[in-house]
């Protein structure tokens, strides 16, 4: 996708300077005509990149909508105000298309649904409820809270990952330099003595030679593997996730993350006034785990048959007894929205806490591993020097 700047003439003979997103110049031309404008000049401005700024703007978008709606402004005018203050071409294009759709009598949810890579099913369902009830402010508030939570969690995880990733990259560079450049220098020196080298030194020299000889093949293999994974990622991803679940720490973090998403979706949709069956459908669509998706589908079938949520969850092995007990109490006291929100916050805090703890415990392990690897390489290279006197004298 590309960003095009254009000059056009409106039906009122007003000259318009704006930008749009299109696959090519022809598509841009047709998009301008679709807006009932006459294109005068179209110019390629940039390549569209969905960077962090574009992705994070979604939170700002719904926050501003909530604020403007609470002031008594209608949704169409809110979008026009947002467009006039938006500096991101990608979002200006989304808002512009949405405005055009609303002017033609289409709904906000139907226009946002066209951008499924940005707006997930839960967001769309909450907007559909707002359109039916007229409670736009409440729906936008719930969406904003969800997005802010996801953004905050993501930021905390990235912050915790920063140090281990830095250490890993530095270690990889250091070991690569030693194996590819340093060891060959020692090898040249030792071959001049024509003396048998220690076993450890021979191993390190053999590894270095093998890597240097096969490095081109390794790069090609990595590129081919990457392209293969990208092509078949939909079928490969479930198997990779299943393999990771065999690791205790990963399994625990994945379980907490899935529980957080499940109760966040339930809590948000229940607050918005959706029936429980619809809330579970939203949970199915937002679930990132095939295992949890299947279990939630089973829960939905049980609910349709007339079972309570707690009874349906009890039949699954994926939900802790605490969550089942609290949901049972929620059903008895008619406070399902309160307890689902409590469980969401509880599992969210657990997920962040355990993830940070596991990442912190990983740091000393990485440092120890690097120390061992560097130590082995240095020992292998300096072992012959300890016997250098004997080699020189021929003893």
PyMOL commands that set and color helices and strands:
alter all, ss='L'
color gray80, all
select helices_A, chain A and resi 25-34+52-70+75-85+89-103+108-113+121-133+136-191+199-231+233-244+248-271+276-286+290-305+309-314+321-333+336-386+388-393
alter helices_A, ss='H'
color red, helices_A
select strands_A, chain A and resi 2-9+15-22+38-47
alter strands_A, ss='S'
color yellow, strands_A
deselect
rebuild
show_as cartoon
